[in-house]
């Protein structure tokens, strides 16, 4: 039986977190940059523990007004300091609750900016390698995120997206473009099955491209996220795919 991790971005103030935590195998928790605070981090980590879900850090640009989706918001040492503080905050909370943060996944515009920016990717990798508990680094395969993880000797978890449209070159369609976020459950489940079973996805121009994925993401702030996640899990399991968190260290 093949396996794949199913993850969701949580702790961002959305209504679907509790339902999603009964479906996914890992989660990425906002840790004070684009969203989240001490109370929400603790509540989400506690709920993840209760559901047997691996908890990860989801740091982003410290831009709450823009929800971390403004490209180029910050870089250099100020960004390094902010990301360090964000990851340390949730790492400390996890330790107080008797668990550890298993991975770090950058959020939003920071994630997208770092895909092709080695300096940004290196900052995120430095923060990850310095974090307590040896967390893995989550990002899209064959990008600067993966290259930075390799340079720093960090376990890398390749991620693909079940609810986002892909460009022919393998990047995500910009959220500002029509159709960037899938709404149709049939489209979402078909994409998930293709990613999990054949490591392929149909791009926006109709071409079929290869996408390596150890974990599949469904965005927790998308309307109907829990329904979509349940449909994805059911379809994957019907195809003989086991939903299981990635175990590295």
N, CA and C of each residue as an Amber inpcrd file, in Angstrom:
protein
   747
   0.8450000  -1.1980000   0.0000000   0.0000000   0.0000000   0.0000000
   0.8800000   1.2480000   0.0000000   0.5770000   2.2050000  -0.8920000
   1.3080000   3.4660000  -0.9000000   0.7970000   4.3570000   0.2150000
   1.6150000   5.2940000   0.6180000   1.2440000   6.2100000   1.6890000
   1.4880000   7.6500000   1.2610000   0.7480000   8.5620000   1.8610000
   0.9800000   9.9850000   1.6620000   0.4650000  10.7080000   2.8960000
   1.1160000  11.8030000   3.2260000   0.6690000  12.6680000   4.3120000
  -0.3730000  13.6310000   3.7620000  -1.3450000  13.9800000   4.5840000
  -2.3410000  14.9880000   4.2290000  -2.2520000  16.0970000   5.2670000
  -1.9110000  17.3110000   4.8170000  -1.7090000  18.4150000   5.7640000
  -2.6540000  19.5820000   5.4850000  -2.8500000  20.3980000   6.5190000
  -3.6680000  21.5960000   6.3940000  -3.0300000  22.7240000   7.1890000
  -3.2130000  23.9500000   6.7210000  -2.7300000  25.1460000   7.4090000
  -3.8040000  25.5930000   8.3940000  -3.4590000  25.6010000   9.6840000
  -4.4590000  25.8530000  10.7220000  -4.0210000  26.9800000  11.6660000
  -4.8840000  27.2660000  12.6470000  -4.5780000  28.2910000  13.6290000
  -4.6310000  29.6970000  13.0800000  -5.4100000  29.8750000  11.9970000
  -5.4930000  31.1760000  11.3500000  -6.8320000  31.8720000  11.5970000
  -7.5880000  31.3410000  12.5570000  -8.8590000  31.9530000  12.8960000
 -10.0310000  31.4810000  12.0770000  -9.8640000  30.3720000  11.3630000
 -10.9530000  29.8610000  10.5310000 -11.8210000  28.8750000  11.3100000
 -12.9770000  28.5730000  10.7580000 -13.9640000  27.7620000  11.4740000
 -13.7990000  26.2640000  11.2560000 -12.8270000  25.8660000  10.4210000
 -12.7690000  24.4670000  10.0160000 -11.7130000  23.6520000  10.7590000
 -10.9800000  24.2820000  11.6720000  -9.8220000  23.6100000  12.2660000
 -10.1820000  22.3010000  12.9640000 -11.1840000  22.3200000  13.8050000
 -11.5310000  21.1140000  14.5570000 -11.9140000  19.9710000  13.6230000
 -12.6970000  20.2810000  12.6040000 -13.1010000  19.2500000  11.6530000
 -11.9040000  18.7350000  10.8630000 -11.0350000  19.6260000  10.4490000
  -9.8650000  19.2170000   9.6770000  -8.9400000  18.3260000  10.4940000
  -8.8030000  18.6140000  11.7780000  -7.9110000  17.8180000  12.6180000
  -8.4120000  16.3940000  12.8200000  -9.6540000  16.1190000  12.4650000
 -10.1560000  14.7460000  12.5090000  -9.9230000  14.0120000  11.1950000
  -9.3150000  14.7120000  10.2310000  -9.1380000  14.1450000   8.8890000
  -7.6790000  14.0680000   8.4740000  -6.9180000  15.1410000   8.7150000
  -5.5380000  15.2170000   8.2280000  -4.5920000  14.4320000   9.1310000
  -3.3740000  14.2300000   8.6460000  -2.3630000  13.5370000   9.4470000
  -1.2930000  14.4900000   9.9650000  -1.2010000  15.6910000   9.4110000
  -0.2990000  16.7040000   9.9530000  -0.9000000  18.0800000   9.7050000
  -0.4310000  19.0580000  10.4810000  -0.9530000  20.4150000  10.3220000
   0.1780000  21.4200000  10.4780000  -0.0370000  22.5950000   9.9120000
   0.9290000  23.6890000   9.9490000   0.2530000  24.8480000  10.6610000
   0.7990000  25.2460000  11.8060000   0.0980000  26.1500000  12.7010000
   0.6830000  27.5660000  12.6270000  -0.1700000  28.5290000  12.3120000
   0.2500000  29.9350000  12.2810000   0.8340000  30.3160000  13.6330000
   1.9930000  30.9730000  13.6050000   2.7150000  31.2120000  14.8590000
   3.0480000  32.6820000  15.0860000   2.0900000  33.5530000  14.7370000
   2.2040000  34.9420000  15.1410000   2.6580000  35.9190000  14.0910000
   3.0490000  35.4440000  12.9270000   3.4710000  36.3480000  11.8730000
   2.2730000  36.8740000  11.1010000   1.7410000  36.0590000  10.2040000
   0.5690000  36.4680000   9.4250000  -0.7190000  36.3040000  10.2010000
  -0.7050000  35.4180000  11.2100000  -1.8940000  35.1440000  12.0300000
  -1.4600000  34.3530000  13.2520000  -2.3740000  34.2300000  14.2180000
  -2.1080000  33.3970000  15.3820000  -1.5120000  34.1620000  16.5440000
  -1.7610000  33.6280000  17.7440000  -1.1910000  34.1870000  18.9560000
  -0.9530000  33.0410000  19.9340000  -0.4780000  33.3640000  21.1160000
  -0.1590000  32.3190000  22.0900000  -1.3480000  31.4140000  22.3630000
  -2.5200000  32.0180000  22.5100000  -3.7180000  31.2290000  22.8130000
  -4.0940000  30.2960000  21.6680000  -4.0910000  30.8050000  20.4470000
  -4.4800000  29.9650000  19.3050000  -3.4510000  28.8800000  19.0370000
  -2.1690000  29.1990000  19.2190000  -1.1330000  28.1830000  19.0310000
  -1.3170000  27.0420000  20.0210000  -1.5080000  27.3810000  21.2930000
  -1.6710000  26.3520000  22.3210000  -2.9150000  25.5090000  22.0580000
  -4.0010000  26.1590000  21.6820000  -5.2450000  25.4300000  21.4300000
  -5.0960000  24.4820000  20.2450000  -4.4160000  24.9310000  19.2090000
  -4.2760000  24.0950000  18.0200000  -3.3120000  22.9480000  18.2570000
  -2.2060000  23.2200000  18.9560000  -1.2790000  22.1390000  19.2900000
  -1.9730000  21.1030000  20.1680000  -2.7240000  21.5820000  21.1420000
  -3.4380000  20.6640000  22.0460000  -4.4390000  19.8040000  21.2660000
  -5.1560000  20.4290000  20.3520000  -6.1260000  19.6850000  19.5410000
  -5.4290000  18.7030000  18.6060000  -4.2750000  19.0840000  18.0830000
  -3.5160000  18.1690000  17.2190000  -3.0900000  16.9320000  18.0040000
  -2.6010000  17.1460000  19.2170000  -2.2060000  16.0190000  20.0730000
  -3.4030000  15.0950000  20.2970000  -4.5500000  15.6820000  20.5980000
  -5.7400000  14.8960000  20.8810000  -6.2220000  14.0700000  19.7010000
  -5.8800000  14.5120000  18.4950000  -6.2940000  13.7980000  17.2940000
  -5.1810000  12.9650000  16.6710000  -4.0280000  12.9090000  17.3440000
  -2.9120000  12.1370000  16.8010000  -2.3260000  12.7260000  15.5280000
  -2.3840000  14.0430000  15.4180000  -1.9030000  14.7540000  14.2250000
  -0.5620000  15.4120000  14.5290000   0.3980000  15.2670000  13.6260000
   1.7060000  15.9090000  13.8000000   1.5710000  17.4220000  13.6090000
   2.1650000  18.1840000  14.5230000   2.0630000  19.6380000  14.4930000
   3.3390000  20.2620000  13.9580000   3.1800000  21.1990000  13.0310000
   4.3210000  21.9090000  12.4800000   4.1600000  23.4040000  12.6160000
   5.2520000  24.1250000  12.4260000   5.2320000  25.5900000  12.4570000
   4.9420000  26.1360000  11.0710000   4.1580000  27.2140000  11.0320000
   3.7860000  27.8340000   9.7520000   4.1010000  29.3300000   9.8100000
   5.4010000  29.6640000   9.8270000   5.7860000  31.0780000   9.9280000
   5.6290000  31.7950000   8.5880000   5.3890000  33.0800000   8.6640000
   5.2370000  33.8590000   7.4420000   5.7630000  35.2660000   7.6220000
   5.6300000  36.0570000   6.5770000   5.9640000  37.4720000   6.7130000
   5.1360000  38.0550000   7.8710000   5.7530000  38.8890000   8.7240000
   5.0080000  39.4770000   9.8510000   4.0930000  40.5920000   9.3580000
   3.0630000  40.1900000   8.6490000   2.1660000  41.1200000   7.9710000
   0.7320000  40.6670000   8.1960000   0.2090000  40.9920000   9.3650000
  -1.1460000  40.5410000   9.7000000  -2.2060000  41.2460000   8.8510000
  -1.9660000  42.4850000   8.4920000  -2.9400000  43.1990000   7.6700000
  -3.0940000  42.5550000   6.2960000  -1.9910000  42.0910000   5.7570000
  -2.0210000  41.4600000   4.4380000  -2.0820000  39.9530000   4.4900000
  -2.2400000  39.3830000   5.6970000  -2.3070000  37.9300000   5.9000000
  -1.0960000  37.2170000   5.2970000   0.0460000  37.9080000   5.3150000
   1.2680000  37.2800000   4.8240000   1.2690000  36.9840000   3.3410000
   0.4240000  37.6810000   2.5920000   0.3140000  37.3920000   1.1630000
   0.7910000  38.5550000   0.2960000   1.5920000  39.4460000   0.8800000
   2.1950000  40.5470000   0.1290000   3.6270000  40.1530000  -0.2100000
   3.9060000  39.9610000  -1.4800000   5.2280000  39.5150000  -1.9100000
   6.2950000  40.5400000  -1.5680000   7.4700000  40.0540000  -1.1410000
   8.6030000  40.9200000  -0.8660000   8.4450000  41.7780000   0.3670000
   7.6190000  41.3620000   1.3120000   7.3100000  42.1920000   2.4780000
   8.5360000  42.4760000   3.3330000   9.4430000  41.5070000   3.4680000
  10.6060000  41.6630000   4.3500000  11.6680000  40.6760000   3.9190000
  12.9400000  41.0110000   4.2030000  14.0090000  40.0610000   3.9240000
  15.2040000  40.3710000   4.8320000  16.2890000  39.6630000   4.6410000
  17.4960000  39.9190000   5.4040000  17.3570000  39.5870000   6.8740000
  18.1630000  40.2480000   7.7060000  18.1860000  39.9440000   9.1400000
  16.8470000  40.2010000   9.8270000  16.1110000  41.2610000   9.4770000
  14.7970000  41.4490000  10.1140000  13.8560000  40.2640000   9.8750000
  13.8980000  39.6800000   8.6770000  13.0700000  38.5190000   8.4060000
  13.5610000  37.3190000   9.2150000  14.8640000  37.1260000   9.2390000
  15.4320000  36.0150000  10.0230000  15.0140000  36.1230000  11.4890000
  15.0880000  37.3110000  12.0610000  14.7260000  37.4960000  13.4600000
  13.2420000  37.2070000  13.6860000  12.3930000  37.6860000  12.7820000
  10.9610000  37.4570000  12.9330000  10.6250000  35.9760000  12.8350000
  11.1750000  35.2890000  11.8420000  10.8850000  33.8630000  11.6800000
  11.4080000  33.0530000  12.8560000  12.5840000  33.4370000  13.3610000
  13.1380000  32.7600000  14.5330000  12.1940000  32.8900000  15.7230000
  11.6780000  34.0950000  15.9420000  10.7600000  34.3230000  17.0560000
   9.4670000  33.5310000  16.8730000   8.9720000  33.4920000  15.6520000
   7.7270000  32.7640000  15.3980000   7.8910000  31.2680000  15.6750000
   8.9510000  30.6900000  15.1420000   9.1640000  29.2480000  15.3170000
   9.4700000  28.9210000  16.7690000  10.2440000  29.7780000  17.4320000
  10.5580000  29.5450000  18.8510000   9.2960000  29.5870000  19.6980000
   8.3780000  30.4840000  19.3630000   7.1490000  30.6130000  20.1480000
   6.3450000  29.3250000  20.1270000   6.1530000  28.7600000  18.9480000
   5.3330000  27.5450000  18.8840000   6.1100000  26.3170000  19.3390000
   7.4160000  26.3330000  19.1620000   8.2430000  25.2280000  19.6600000
   8.1670000  25.1620000  21.1800000   8.2410000  26.3080000  21.8250000
   8.1460000  26.3610000  23.2890000   6.7700000  25.8910000  23.7680000
   5.7300000  26.3140000  23.0890000   4.3780000  25.8970000  23.4670000
   4.2300000  24.3850000  23.3140000   4.7260000  23.8480000  22.2260000
   4.6530000  22.4000000  22.0160000   5.3780000  21.6540000  23.1270000
   6.5590000  22.1300000  23.5010000   7.3270000  21.4750000  24.5650000
   6.5640000  21.5040000  25.8860000   5.9170000  22.6230000  26.1700000
   5.1280000  22.7320000  27.4010000   3.9610000  21.7530000  27.4170000
   3.4830000  21.3930000  26.2330000   2.3590000  20.4690000  26.1240000
   2.8220000  19.0240000  25.9140000   4.1170000  18.8020000  26.0060000
   4.6520000  17.4490000  25.9490000   4.8430000  16.8700000  24.5700000
   4.9810000  17.7420000  23.5610000   5.2140000  17.2450000  22.2130000
   6.2900000  18.0920000  21.5540000   6.5050000  17.9020000  20.2640000
   7.4890000  18.7040000  19.5380000   6.9290000  19.0960000  18.1870000
   7.4990000  20.1310000  17.6400000   7.1550000  20.5580000  16.2910000
   7.9260000  19.6770000  15.3100000   7.1960000  18.9860000  14.4420000
   7.8460000  18.0120000  13.5570000   8.3710000  18.6130000  12.2620000
   7.8700000  19.8000000  11.8940000   8.2880000  20.3740000  10.6230000
   8.0400000  21.8770000  10.5970000   8.6790000  22.5260000   9.6510000
   8.4830000  23.9590000   9.4070000   8.0770000  24.1220000   7.9490000
   6.9710000  24.8240000   7.7410000   6.5040000  25.1190000   6.3830000
   6.2080000  26.6150000   6.2820000   6.9190000  27.3490000   5.4490000
   6.6460000  28.7820000   5.3210000   5.2450000  29.0210000   4.7500000
   4.7220000  30.1990000   5.0550000   3.3560000  30.5400000   4.6750000
   3.3100000  31.4990000   3.4960000   2.2720000  31.3550000   2.6970000
   1.8470000  32.3640000   1.7470000   2.9070000  32.9260000   0.8220000
   3.0110000  34.2680000   0.8200000   3.9360000  34.9410000  -0.0830000
   5.3830000  34.5730000   0.2120000   5.7190000  34.3340000   1.4700000
   7.0790000  33.9310000   1.8040000   7.4140000  32.6080000   1.1350000
   6.5070000  31.6610000   1.2030000   6.6790000  30.3680000   0.5350000
   6.9120000  30.5920000  -0.9590000   5.9970000  31.3350000  -1.5900000
   6.0870000  31.5380000  -3.0340000   7.3380000  32.3150000  -3.4270000
   7.6720000  33.3580000  -2.6650000   8.8660000  34.1450000  -2.9810000
  10.1300000  33.2930000  -2.9030000  10.1780000  32.4130000  -1.8920000
  11.3910000  31.6270000  -1.6480000  11.5800000  30.5010000  -2.6520000
  10.5490000  30.1550000  -3.4000000  10.6750000  29.0570000  -4.3610000
  11.8020000  29.3100000  -5.3580000  11.9770000  30.5830000  -5.7330000
  12.9990000  30.9220000  -6.7210000  14.0360000  31.8930000  -6.1870000
  14.0670000  32.0930000  -4.8720000  14.9790000  33.0510000  -4.2540000
  15.8670000  32.3300000  -3.2420000  17.1090000  32.0230000  -3.6120000
  17.9750000  31.2600000  -2.7050000  18.2690000  31.9710000  -1.3920000
  18.2950000  33.3070000  -1.4060000  18.5610000  34.0320000  -0.1600000
  17.4160000  33.8530000   0.8330000  16.1810000  33.9970000   0.3560000
  15.0280000  33.7980000   1.2270000  14.9470000  32.3470000   1.7050000
  15.1450000  31.4170000   0.7830000  15.0860000  29.9940000   1.1400000
  16.1440000  29.6650000   2.1840000  17.3030000  30.2800000   2.0660000
  18.3790000  30.0210000   3.0160000  18.0170000  30.5440000   4.4110000
  17.3540000  31.6940000   4.4760000  16.9260000  32.2380000   5.7720000
  15.9610000  31.2640000   6.4560000  14.9820000  30.7690000   5.7130000
  14.0120000  29.8310000   6.2940000  14.7050000  28.5500000   6.7300000
  15.6420000  28.0760000   5.9230000  16.3770000  26.8540000   6.2780000
  17.2140000  27.0670000   7.5360000  17.8550000  28.2350000   7.6680000
  18.6350000  28.5250000   8.8720000  17.7470000  28.4990000  10.1090000
  16.5910000  29.1060000  10.0160000  15.6570000  29.1180000  11.1450000
  15.2380000  27.6920000  11.4930000  15.0090000  26.8880000  10.4810000
  14.5820000  25.5050000  10.6990000  15.6750000  24.6820000  11.3590000
  16.8920000  24.7820000  10.8660000  17.9740000  23.9610000  11.4050000
  18.3300000  24.3800000  12.8310000  18.0430000  25.6250000  13.1940000
  18.3300000  26.1160000  14.5440000  17.1970000  25.8490000  15.5280000
  16.0640000  25.3790000  15.0320000  14.9100000  25.1420000  15.8960000
  15.1050000  23.8770000  16.7270000  14.5330000  23.8730000  17.9130000
  14.6130000  22.7170000  18.7970000  13.8280000  21.5400000  18.2180000
  14.3930000  20.3390000  18.3350000  13.6790000  19.1310000  17.9430000
  13.9460000  18.6350000  16.5390000  14.8700000  19.2660000  15.8100000
  15.2250000  18.8520000  14.4600000  14.0170000  18.6990000  13.5290000
  13.2290000  19.7520000  13.3790000  12.0730000  19.6580000  12.4780000
  12.5070000  19.5190000  11.0180000  11.6570000  18.8760000  10.2360000
  11.8730000  18.7840000   8.7960000  11.4460000  20.0940000   8.1370000
  11.7910000  20.2260000   6.8700000  11.4980000  21.4210000   6.0930000
  10.5180000  21.0170000   4.9930000   9.3570000  21.6700000   4.9330000
   8.3260000  21.3470000   3.9550000   8.3000000  22.4000000   2.8590000
   8.2730000  21.9600000   1.6070000   8.1980000  22.8850000   0.4860000
   8.0410000  22.1310000  -0.8170000   7.8730000  22.8650000  -1.9020000
   7.7310000  22.2370000  -3.2080000   9.0640000  21.6740000  -3.6840000
   9.0140000  20.5080000  -4.3040000  10.2140000  19.8240000  -4.7780000
  10.8840000  20.5850000  -5.9140000  12.2000000  20.4030000  -6.0150000
  13.0010000  20.9700000  -7.1140000  12.9090000  22.4880000  -7.1750000
  12.8480000  23.0990000  -5.9950000  12.8480000  24.5590000  -5.9000000
  13.9670000  24.9790000  -4.9520000  14.1480000  26.2760000  -4.7870000
  15.1750000  26.7590000  -3.8650000  14.9040000  26.3210000  -2.4320000
  13.6560000  26.0460000  -2.0860000  13.3590000  25.5310000  -0.7470000
  14.0360000  24.1750000  -0.5310000  13.9010000  23.2940000  -1.5030000
  14.5530000  21.9850000  -1.3670000  16.0680000  22.1200000  -1.4140000
  16.5820000  22.9710000  -2.2870000  18.0300000  23.1300000  -2.3960000
  18.6190000  23.6680000  -1.0840000  17.9100000  24.6090000  -0.4550000
  18.3830000  25.1650000   0.8170000  18.3580000  24.0990000   1.9110000
  17.3290000  23.2880000   1.9320000  17.2600000  22.2090000   2.9220000
  18.4430000  21.2690000   2.7680000  18.7730000  20.9410000   1.5400000
  19.9030000  20.0510000   1.2990000  21.2180000  20.6900000   1.7520000
  21.3860000  21.9720000   1.4810000  22.6200000  22.6570000   1.8840000
  22.7930000  22.6340000   3.3940000  21.6850000  22.7250000   4.1160000
  21.7390000  22.7910000   5.5720000  21.5770000  21.4280000   6.2390000
  21.4750000  20.3730000   5.4470000  21.3740000  19.0290000   6.0090000
  20.0640000  18.7520000   6.7140000  18.9760000  19.3730000   6.2550000
  17.6630000  19.2080000   6.8800000  16.8460000  18.1940000   6.0890000
  16.1220000  17.3390000   6.7880000  15.1760000  16.4540000   6.1140000
  14.1600000  17.2980000   5.3610000  13.8920000  16.9290000   4.1110000
  12.9770000  17.6990000   3.2780000  11.7470000  16.8680000   2.9490000
  10.5730000  17.4880000   3.0770000   9.2950000  16.8520000   2.7550000
   8.7060000  17.5880000   1.5550000   8.6100000  16.9100000   0.4270000
   8.0930000  17.5320000  -0.7900000   6.5760000  17.6500000  -0.7260000
   6.0830000  18.8450000  -1.0370000   4.6590000  19.1380000  -0.9010000
   4.0150000  19.4460000  -2.2440000   2.7680000  18.9850000  -2.4010000
   1.9410000  19.3760000  -3.5370000   0.5790000  19.7930000  -3.0030000
  -0.2140000  20.4290000  -3.8550000  -1.4610000  21.0490000  -3.4090000
  -2.6530000  20.4600000  -4.1560000  -3.6430000  20.0150000  -3.4010000
  -4.8080000  19.3960000  -4.0230000  -5.8430000  20.4280000  -4.4510000
  -5.7850000  21.6290000  -3.8720000  -6.8180000  22.6330000  -4.1350000
  -6.3010000  23.8680000  -4.8590000  -5.1230000  23.7670000  -5.4570000
  -4.5550000  24.8860000  -6.2090000  -4.2390000  24.4510000  -7.6360000
  -4.4290000  25.3700000  -8.5800000  -4.1070000  25.1050000  -9.9760000
  -2.6100000  25.2910000 -10.2140000  -2.0680000  24.5010000 -11.1290000
  -0.6370000  24.5270000 -11.4460000  -0.3920000  25.1250000 -12.8260000
   0.7060000  25.8720000 -12.9300000   1.1930000  26.3350000 -14.2210000
   1.9480000  25.1870000 -14.9090000   2.1250000  25.2580000 -16.2240000
   2.8100000  24.1810000 -16.9400000   4.2370000  23.9280000 -16.4630000
   4.9080000  24.9500000 -15.9170000   6.2850000  24.7650000 -15.4400000
   6.3330000  24.2200000 -14.0160000   5.1740000  23.9630000 -13.4080000
   5.1460000  23.3380000 -12.0910000   4.9250000  24.2780000 -10.9280000
   4.8380000  25.5880000 -11.1690000   4.5300000  26.5380000 -10.1050000
   3.0130000  26.6460000  -9.9490000   2.5850000  27.3000000  -8.8790000
   1.1540000  27.4750000  -8.6580000   0.6390000  28.6940000  -9.4210000
  -0.5700000  28.5920000  -9.9360000  -1.2190000  29.7420000 -10.5490000
  -1.4280000  30.8070000  -9.4770000  -1.1110000  32.0370000  -9.7800000
  -1.2500000  33.1280000  -8.8240000  -2.6810000  33.2340000  -8.3190000
  -2.8150000  33.4910000  -7.0100000  -4.1460000  33.6460000  -6.4260000
  -4.9250000  34.7980000  -7.0560000  -4.2440000  35.7270000  -7.6950000
  -4.9320000  36.8400000  -8.3380000  -5.5700000  36.4530000  -9.6720000
  -5.2790000  35.2470000 -10.1370000  -5.8120000  34.7850000 -11.4190000
  -7.0700000  33.9470000 -11.2150000  -8.0150000  34.0410000 -12.1280000
  -9.2350000  33.2250000 -12.0270000  -8.8920000  31.7320000 -12.0340000
  -9.5640000  30.9690000 -11.1990000  -9.3510000  29.5290000 -11.1870000
  -8.1370000  29.0660000 -10.4370000  -7.4750000  29.9700000  -9.7070000
  -6.2520000  29.5990000  -8.9950000  -6.5250000  28.6300000  -7.8580000
  -7.6890000  28.7750000  -7.2220000  -8.0840000  27.8980000  -6.1210000
  -9.2610000  27.0550000  -6.5850000  -9.0890000  25.7430000  -6.5720000
 -10.1610000  24.8530000  -7.0070000 -11.3220000  24.8760000  -6.0130000
 -12.5310000  24.8890000  -6.5340000 -13.7370000  24.8390000  -5.7080000
 -14.5100000  23.5360000  -5.9270000 -14.3780000  22.9570000  -7.0910000
 -15.1210000  21.7480000  -7.4540000 -14.4980000  20.5280000  -6.7710000
 -15.3050000  19.7950000  -5.9920000 -14.7830000  18.6360000  -5.2800000
 -14.2500000  17.5700000  -6.2230000 -14.8680000  17.4140000  -7.3770000
 -14.3830000  16.4140000  -8.3340000 -12.9920000  16.7660000  -8.8380000
 -12.7690000  18.0510000  -9.0680000 -11.4460000  18.5000000  -9.5170000
 -10.4140000  18.2620000  -8.4160000 -10.7850000  18.6060000  -7.1960000
  -9.8660000  18.4570000  -6.0660000  -9.5090000  16.9980000  -5.8320000
 -10.5030000  16.1220000  -5.8080000 -10.2200000  14.7080000  -5.5380000
  -9.4760000  14.0540000  -6.6880000  -9.7860000  14.4500000  -7.9100000
  -9.0590000  13.9070000  -9.0650000  -7.5940000  14.3310000  -9.0160000
  -7.3610000  15.5960000  -8.6590000  -5.9820000  16.0770000  -8.5590000
  -5.2430000  15.3550000  -7.4420000  -5.9170000  15.1660000  -6.3070000
  -5.2890000  14.4640000  -5.1860000  -4.9090000  13.0370000  -5.5650000
  -5.8100000  12.3240000  -6.2270000  -5.5280000  10.9480000  -6.6230000
  -4.3620000  10.8860000  -7.6040000  -4.3230000  11.8120000  -8.5490000
  -3.2250000  11.8300000  -9.5110000  -1.8870000  12.0990000  -8.8510000
  -1.8820000  13.0260000  -7.8880000  -0.6490000  13.3470000  -7.1800000
  -0.1670000  12.1730000  -6.3360000  -1.0950000  11.5280000  -5.6400000
  -0.7170000  10.4460000  -4.7350000  -0.3510000   9.1630000  -5.4640000
  -1.0470000   8.8650000  -6.5410000  -0.8510000   7.5810000  -7.2200000
   0.2030000   7.6360000  -8.3200000   0.1900000   8.7020000  -9.1140000
   1.0980000   8.7570000 -10.2690000   2.0730000   9.9130000 -10.2300000
   1.9870000  10.7460000  -9.1600000   2.8650000  11.9110000  -9.0400000
   2.7500000  12.8160000 -10.2560000   1.5120000  13.0200000 -10.6940000
   1.2450000  13.8690000 -11.8390000   0.0580000  14.7780000 -11.5510000
   0.0200000  15.9120000 -12.2650000  -1.1030000  16.8320000 -12.1400000
  -1.3530000  17.4520000 -13.5130000  -2.6100000  17.7590000 -13.7930000
  -2.9590000  18.4300000 -15.0330000  -2.8370000  19.9350000 -14.8220000
  -1.9840000  20.5730000 -15.6080000  -1.7220000  22.0040000 -15.4630000
  -2.8380000  22.8370000 -16.1020000  -2.7500000  24.1400000 -15.9170000
  -3.7950000  25.0580000 -16.3730000  -3.9880000  25.0470000 -17.8910000
  -2.9610000  24.6410000 -18.6380000  -3.0770000  24.5880000 -20.0960000
  -3.4780000  23.2050000 -20.5950000  -3.7790000  22.2860000 -19.6660000
  -4.1860000  20.9380000 -20.0450000  -3.0570000  19.9340000 -20.1280000
  -1.8260000  20.3880000 -20.0250000  -0.6910000  19.4630000 -20.0720000
  -0.5780000  18.7140000 -18.7470000   0.0150000  17.5300000 -18.8020000
   0.2230000  16.7170000 -17.6040000   1.6870000  16.8350000 -17.2000000
   1.9280000  17.2420000 -15.9600000   3.2950000  17.4580000 -15.4930000
   3.5800000  16.5850000 -14.2820000   4.8540000  16.2630000 -14.0920000
   5.2810000  15.4550000 -12.9550000   5.4550000  16.3440000 -11.7250000
   4.9380000  15.8950000 -10.5880000   5.0670000  16.6290000  -9.3300000
   5.3760000  15.6230000  -8.2280000   6.5550000  15.7330000  -7.6340000
   6.9100000  14.8340000  -6.5310000   6.2500000  15.3050000  -5.2430000
   5.6420000  14.3830000  -4.5080000   4.9210000  14.7940000  -3.3000000
   4.9730000  13.7130000  -2.2320000   5.4640000  14.1090000  -1.0450000
   5.3690000  13.2670000   0.1490000   4.1470000  13.6550000   0.9750000
   3.7090000  14.9000000   0.8130000   2.5670000  15.4120000   1.5670000
   1.6910000  16.2440000   0.6460000   0.3790000  16.1510000   0.8520000
  -0.5910000  16.9040000   0.0700000  -1.2750000  17.9130000   0.9770000
  -1.3520000  19.1510000   0.5200000  -1.9240000  20.2330000   1.3340000
  -3.3140000  20.5970000   0.8660000  -4.1790000  20.8230000   1.8570000
  -5.4660000  21.4570000   1.5930000  -5.5330000  22.6840000   2.4910000
  -5.8510000  23.8220000   1.9230000  -5.8040000  25.0730000   2.6810000
  -7.0020000  25.1830000   3.6280000  -6.7050000  25.4240000   4.9000000
  -7.7410000  25.4730000   5.9230000  -8.6230000  26.6960000   5.8540000
  -8.2230000  27.7200000   5.0800000  -9.0330000  28.9380000   5.0100000
  -9.9360000  28.9590000   3.7820000  -9.9560000  27.8650000   3.0230000
 -10.8150000  27.7840000   1.8500000 -12.2210000  27.3620000   2.2620000
 -13.2600000  28.0570000   1.8100000 -14.6210000  27.6370000   2.1590000
 -14.8550000  26.1650000   1.8080000 -15.4400000  25.4240000   2.7510000
 -15.6730000  24.0050000   2.5140000 -14.4380000  23.1480000   2.6680000
 -13.4310000  23.6550000   3.3800000 -12.1590000  22.9390000   3.4900000
 -12.3170000  21.5610000   4.1150000 -13.1270000  21.4670000   5.1670000
 -13.2830000  20.1780000   5.8360000 -13.9870000  19.1720000   4.9310000
 -14.9930000  19.6220000   4.2140000 -15.6930000  18.7380000   3.2760000
 -14.7360000  18.2500000   2.1930000 -13.9140000  19.1720000   1.6830000
 -12.9530000  18.7920000   0.6450000 -11.9110000  17.8220000   1.1830000
 -11.4350000  18.0790000   2.3990000 -10.4340000  17.1850000   2.9900000
 -11.0000000  15.7870000   3.1970000 -12.2440000  15.6930000   3.6790000
 -12.8680000  14.3890000   3.8610000 -13.0240000  13.6650000   2.5300000
 -13.4340000  14.4000000   1.4900000 -13.5800000  13.7870000   0.1720000
 -12.2410000  13.2910000  -0.3510000 -11.1880000  14.0970000  -0.1480000
  -9.8480000  13.7030000  -0.5840000  -9.4010000  12.4390000   0.1450000
  -9.5670000  12.4310000   1.4530000  -9.1450000  11.2510000   2.2150000
  -9.9130000  10.0070000   1.7650000 -11.2150000  10.1370000   1.6040000
 -12.0230000   8.9870000   1.1940000 -11.5930000   8.4630000  -0.1750000
 -11.3540000   9.3620000  -1.1170000 -10.9500000   8.9410000  -2.4630000
  -9.5680000   8.2860000  -2.4300000  -8.6350000   8.8740000  -1.7090000
  -7.2920000   8.2940000  -1.6420000  -7.3340000   6.9040000  -1.0140000
  -8.0630000   6.7690000   0.0650000  -8.1370000   5.4590000   0.7160000
  -8.8410000   4.4430000  -0.1730000  -9.8050000   4.8920000  -0.9700000
 -10.4680000   3.9750000  -1.9030000  -9.5200000   3.4990000  -3.0060000
  -8.4640000   4.2920000  -3.2470000  -7.4370000   3.9160000  -4.2210000
  -6.2830000   3.1470000  -3.5690000  -6.4520000   2.7840000  -2.3020000
  -5.4140000   2.0130000  -1.6290000  -4.2660000   2.8350000  -1.0980000
  -4.4770000   4.1480000  -0.9240000  -3.4400000   5.0290000  -0.3910000
  -3.6790000   5.2270000   1.1060000  -2.6820000   4.9310000   1.9170000
  -2.7910000   5.1380000   3.3570000  -2.4030000   6.5700000   3.7040000
  -3.2240000   7.2390000   4.5140000  -2.9250000   8.6000000   4.9590000
  -2.1060000   8.4810000   6.2340000  -0.8570000   8.9560000   6.1720000
   0.0380000   8.8160000   7.3140000   1.0790000   9.9320000   7.2890000
   1.3360000  10.5140000   8.4500000   2.3350000  11.5820000   8.5370000
   3.7130000  11.0430000   8.1460000   4.5080000  11.9180000   7.5580000
   5.8630000  11.5510000   7.1730000   6.7090000  11.3960000   8.4490000
   7.3760000  10.2580000   8.5850000   8.2310000  10.0090000   9.7390000
   9.6920000  10.0720000   9.3000000  10.4320000  11.0330000   9.8510000
  11.8230000  11.2050000   9.4380000  12.7690000  11.0160000  10.6000000
  12.6330000  11.8420000  11.6560000  13.5440000  11.7340000  12.8020000
  12.7390000  11.6010000  14.0740000
